[in-house]
Structures are given as structure tokens and as C-alpha cells.
Amino acid sequence: MKFGCSLEMVNVLTSGPCAFTKQSKKFWIDYFKYIAAAGFQGIELPFNCFNSDAMAFETGRSGIPCNALAVASKYGSPEQFLELLKEFGIEEVTSVHVNANDAMLELAATESPAGEYYGLLEKLCMESLEHAHSLRAGGLVVSPTPELGWVLNYFKDSMDEFEEKTIACMKKLVQAGKEKGVCVAIKNDFWSCFAGEKTKELLEQVKEASFAPDLAHLYISKQPVVETLQSCSDRLAYVRMSDTSFEDAVGNYKRINAELPVSGSQKVFCDCGEGSVDIMGAMQCLKENGYDGWVICENKKTLDVYRGLLKLGWFVNHKLAKNLK
């Protein structure tokens, strides 16, 4: 079992320091060094090839290595980027995470017809796969649907077709991943059309996909964390270590921006070890089942990304290491 760090711990819109600072190459150069200093030798990258949304950023001018254009414009090439990481002490890009919500945001920003969503989703998925392959990442982790609130806004009267086309896209992506030697793993999200028990239904449909369970999202969806890992032990890849005590009492899962609620509890996630998720039990379960893949760690939506990284490194290297011997 190996522990990697997700760059999505740095939320460009909500984390400090300011968004302009976090888009600079200098911020990321420094942060890579901090990640290695915290003890992580692998990182997972976010992916987004769109920037029409008003809250998006110009990736060609950004230091965030979130697509091929950004890597080429700021770091020279995938090979040069990987060499830079190794110079700082990061041995590999473990995986890339792509979120179908970004295809939906592009659809909304361009005011396109609902039917064009499927083409945007396929473009997003296939370009993220190529990005992962270019960086020699072993995996592509996929959040397969946008937030339920967005989907109901566009596809309320055609949900069966929406799910069928999503499944077809995931099957096509898995096959393309096999051809490139990249493991495609489906991630669960509490706001997804395939949340809770429906995650299992999706995995039954896309049989060759792996499963990248996110512990905090399992908890919010009221799925037993340890039991879920146990039941899916033969399909696990890129397990997501995250924490929360959030109880979705007012149905945020059905709303747009579900992770930024406007009513009920205002804080969805917390730093690892400070919530109610049985992280220790989950890691013990992985160990007992001989899991030898990556555990991708993230203090989701942490406000101070430097302090959050230090706390995450301490939790993994001391709290977990001490109890998993």
C-alpha cells in the first residue's frame, strides 16, 4: 500500500492563498517541493480541457498541470514535467482525475443544447486518458456524471437515456484505457446520479472498470466504509482517503454546487482524522486484503493548503504508520 497526494487538495476557488497566486507556476513549483517534504512520492493530477465557464481559468496561461496545453506551455513537455517532479522528490504521477461535471459546466457556459453534453463528455474523457498516458500515469479516475442538480436541470425527462449513454461512454473509455495500458477506475460521489447503492449497479454494468472508492463520499451517501472496501476488494484502485462528519439533512446532493451548500451544515469535508470516517478501519481492511495499490490522500476543501498538507503528511506518516505495523 502506497500513499499519494491529490493536487485537488488545492481548490483554486476556495482555498487560500488567492486564486491568481494558485494559478502561477511558482506556486506549483513550491507546492511540489512541499508535497515531497511531507513524505509523498506520488501525486494525482486534476484534468480539465475546458475554460468557457466564468469561474474557469485560462489553462494555457496557468501553472496548474491540468491538461496537455498547460503542461506544454509551462513545463515544456510531459517528459520535462516528470523530470522536474523527480528532481523535487516526487517519483511519479500516479493517476489523473477527470470529473464529468466539467463537461456540464462547459455546456452551460456555452449555452449549448442538452444533447451536446455527450460529445463534451467523450472529449473530456478521451483527452484525460491521453494526458494520463503521456505522463505515464497508471490510472485514470473518473467521476462519471455531473452533479444530480445539473442533470435534473437538463435531462429530467430523459434520465434512462442519460444513464445508458453514460454507461456506454464509460465502457468505451475502459476499452481505450486497456489499449493504452491505463487502468480506468470509477469514483463514487455523493452528488452523482450513480451515488450510494447505484454505484454498485454502475460497476456491474461496466465490468472491466476498477473502483476508486472515496471514503468521505461513501460516508455522506450512508454507505458503510469498511464493508464496502471488503465487498469490492478485488476491484479496488486509487482508493481515496478523505474525511467528513457531514450529514446531508436537507438534500444538498440534489443541488448544484452540492459541495458548497447554501443551507444546513456549511462545511462538507474536514481534514483527515478530524471527522467521523473510520479511516483507520478502512486502511486496516486494505492491509488485511493485501491491497498493494495507491491510496490517494486529500484534505478536501482545506482552507490553508500549506497547513493542510503538513497535517496530511503527519496523519499518514505517523498516525497511520504507527497503527498499521
N, C-alpha and C positions, 0 to 999 in steps of 0.2 A: 504494500500500500504506500503510495507516494502522495505528497501534499503539494498542490499547485495553487497559485493565486489568480483570481479573476480580476482583470482590469476594470470590469464593470463595478467594482467597489468604488471607483471614482465616477460619480454621477455628474456629468458635465453641467447639468442644470441646477442641481440641488446641493451638491457638496461644496465645501469651501476648499481652496480659495476661489476667486471669481472665475466665471466661465471663460473669459479671454485668456487668463493665465493657464487654465487647463487645456486650452487648445494649442498652446505653444509647444514646440519641440523641446525646449529647455525643460518644461515641467516634466515631460515624459522621460527624458534622459535621466533627470534626477530621480524620478519615481522608480525607474528600473533598478537603479542602484539601491534604493531603499528596500525594494522587494527582495533583492538578493541578500541584503544585510539582515532582513527579518527571517532569513533561512529558507526562502522558496527558490527552487531551481527550475521551476516550470511555470509558465503563465498561459492563461486563456485570454484570447482577444475577442472583443465585440466585433460585429460586422454590420455595416450599413452602406449601401451604394447609392442611396437617395439623399437629396438635400433640398427638396422643394418645400417641405414643411417649414412654417415660420419659426419654429423652435429648433430647427436643424442647423447645421453649420456647414461651411464650405470645406468639404473633405480634402480638396486639392491644396488648400492652404493650411490644413490642420496637422498638428504633430501627433494626433491620435491615430495609431496604426490600425484603422478600422476598415480599410479596403485597399485594393491594389494601387489605386491612384495616390492615396495618402502615403503608402509605403514608398512608392517610386518618387514622389515629389519631395519627401522629407528625409528619406533614408537611403535613396539610391536604387535599391533593388531588394527582393526578398533575401538574397544571399548576404548582402551587406547588412541588412537588418538583423539577421540571425547572428552574424559575426559580432555585431555591436552588443547584442544581448549576452553572448558568451564572454565578451570582454568584461562585462559587468558582473558575471557570475550566474547568469540565467542560461541553463543548458538547452532548453527547448521551448517552443510553442507547443503546448500540449494539445490544444484544441481551439476551435473558433465557435462562438455562439451567435446564431442568427435568430432573429425574432420576427415572426410574421406580422407583428403589429406595425413594423416599419413599412411594409407594403401597403397596409391600410392607411397609414398616415400620408403616404405618397398619393394614394388615390384621393383622399380628402383634400389634400393641398392643391392638387391639380384639377379638382372638381370634375373628375372623370366618371364615366358611367360605371355602375357597380360591377358589371361583367368584366371590366378590365383588371379587376383585382387579381384574378387567377394568373394572368400573364405577368403581373408585377411580382406575385409570389414566386413563380417559377424563376424569373430573372434573379430575384433576391437569393433564392436557394442555390441556384447553379453558380452564380458568381461567388457566393460564400464558399462553396465547395472548391472552386478553382483557387480561391485565396488560401484556404486551408492547405490545399495540395502544394501550392507554391512555397509555403512556409514550412513544409514537411511536418505539418501537424498530423497527429494520429487520428484526430476525431473532429467531427462537425456536430455540434449540439444544436438542436432545433426546437424552438418554441413554435409549435405547428399552426396555431391560429392566433389572430388578433384578440384583443380583449372582447369579451362577450358583449359589452356595451356597444362597441363599434359594429360587431357582426349583426346584432339585432337591428341596428340603425339602417344597415344596407341590405340584409338578407333575411329579415324576419319571416317573409313569406316563402322562402326557399331554403330552409335550413337543411333539409335532407340532401339537396343538391350541393350545398356548400360543404357539408361533411364528406360527401362522396368525392368531390373534386379535391378536397384537402388530402384525403387518403390516397388518391391517385397520384398527387404531387409527391407525397412522402415516399410512396413506392418507387417512383421514378428517381427520386433523389438517392434513395438507398442503393438502387442498382448502379447509378452513376458513381456513387461513393465506392462501391466494390471494385469498379473498373479502375479507379484511381488509388486504391489502397487506403481509403479514408473511411473510418467507422462512423456511420451516421447514428446518432443517439437522440431519441425524443425526450424532451424535458417536459415535466409537468408544471403547470402554472395555475394558481387558484382562480384566476380570472378567465381561463381558457374555455373554449367550447368543449374540450375534452378533459375537464377537471374532474377530480375525485374518482369515482368508480369508472367514469368514461375513459380515463387514461388507459385502463386495462383493456377496454374494448378497442381502442386505437391500436395498442400494441398487438392485439390478436389479429387485427386486420393487416398491419404492416409487420409481418412475422420476422423479417430479416433485420429489422431495426433493433438497436440496443436501447436501453432505458437509462436516462440520466436523471435520477430522482433528486429533486430539490427538497431538502428536509423541511425548510420553513414553509414552503408551499404545500407540502403534504400535511403539515400541522394545521394550516389555515383551512384546508379542504376537509379537515377532520378524518384524515387517513392515518392509521397507526403507523408510525415511522419505522420502528424496528420490524414489525410484522411485514410491512411492505417490502423492505430490503430482503427479508428472509424469503418471501414468496417469489421474488424476482431475481434471486441470487445468480441465476445462470445467464441473465441478460444485462447485468449492470455495467455501465461505463461512465466515467466522468461524473461520479456521484457529487452532488452539490452540498457542501457543508455550510449551512446558514441557520439563523436563529430568529425566533419571534415569540411573542406572547399574545399576538393579535387574535381577537375573537371577532369574526365578521358578523356583528349583531344586526347590522342594518342593510345587508345585501350589497356591500361595495363591489362584490365580484361581478355584478351585473352592470356596473357603471363604467363609463370611460374614465381613464386615469385611476384605475382601481387601486393602484399602489400609492396614490396621493388622495386619500379620502377627504371629502368635504363635510362629512357628518360621522358621528360615532367616534371611535378612537382615531386619533390623528397620526399615530406612529405605527406603521405596519411591521417593520423589521427592527431588530436590535443587533448589537454586536454579539458574536458567537460566545456562548457561555453565560449570557445575561438574560436569556429568555427561558421559555418552557419546553423547548425541543429537547428530547433525550439524545443529545449529540453523543455522549459517552456510550450509551447503549447501542446507538447506530454504528459507531466505529468498532465497538467490540463485536457486533454482529458481522461486520465486514471481515474483521480479522479471523473470526472463527470459521467463516466460509471460504477463507483463502483468497479473498479479493486482493489482487496484485496490481490493480489499475490506479488511475489518478483519482484523488479526492480534490475537487476544485473548491477552494475556500473563499468566502466573501463575507465581509461585514456589510450587508446590503444597506444602501442609503445612509451610510455613516456620514456625519456632517464634517468631521475633521479627518480628512483622508490620511494624514500622516499619523495621527494618534490611533486611528482605526487600524492601520497596517501594523503598528507596533503591538497593539493589543492582540491582533490576529496571530502574529508571529509568536507572541508569548503563549497564547492559548494552545497552538499546535505543538510548539517545541517543548513546552513544559507541562501544561495540564494534560494534554493527550498522551505525549510521550511517556510521562510518568505512570499513567494508568493503563497503558496498552502493552507494557512489557510482559 
